[in-house]
């Protein structure tokens, strides 16, 4: 159509070409397209007189901030237009966010609408929250909450640390709440259980770097819930140099999947099968299940061994520990 109307122009020229090719009078065409006839006649007169098309209009504000916006957008390609706008304002340019948005769009520097979703999809292909795969027990503990409603005693929250490598369940912490204090209490119960099992506090097994600082031995992996983002919880971790805290990525419960499956096993294999009237019965059933889970129940993920055997080093998580009949040579 550009060949017909003699080059690039506005929408009026395109519509005028269509009207002329259709052989339609101006009055009828204006009624069909919904344009006032008086406006169309003015456009026709300007086109026939060869008057240049109006625009583009001057944009002094946009042009004055163009270089600053380009500089900041190129220096920080992951920033959105609001952060770039703030930097431009710090440079002394009085522009609006909308102006910077249009400017970056003109320059092809605006982030696509799905940028953050694409970044999350790329992050899913990276390593898990604990960057190095644990090679033994007491290297990664996973912590989370789960709630259970008793028959007559209300709803209670169960928290507990689970060793990622051996699948060993540390003691449960049962409470009507699931806050920062409960998260701290669950870790304290796990530390006390470690001291009872291995005969000394966890910090005694930690190595030290060249500066004499303690190298954390256990990584506590949690989700992004409020208790684990609280200042008190982080202060507790800092006060225990043998621990470090890592939160999984947002909306990725699979990264804490071992902990999630352990809590589901507690419910489906024990709590949902019993009449749990109150919190005392809940604690009793949960403790009985924990003992059975650690010492009796074989676990498929650790080659059908028991978690306590793997946790104490009596069994290899990759080699089944089934009793084998020993055939002695005949005399």
Secondary structure, 3 states (H helix, E strand, C coil): CHHHHCCCCCHHHHHHHHHHHHCCCHHHHHHHHCCCHHHHHHHHHHHHHCCCCCCCCCCHHHHHHHHHHHHHHHHCCCCCHHHHHHHHHHCCCCCCHHHHHHHHHHHCCCCCCCHHHHHHHHHCCCCCCCCCCCCCCCCEEEEEEEEEECCCCCEEEEEEEEECCCCCECCCEEECCCCHHHHHHHHHHHHHHHHHHHCCCHHHHCCECCCCCECCCEEEEECCCHHHHCHHHHHHHHHCCCEEEEECCCCCHHHHHHHHHHHHHHHHHCHHHCCCCCHHHHHHHHHHHHHHHHHCCCEHHHCCECHHHHHCCCCCCCCCCCCCCCCCCCC
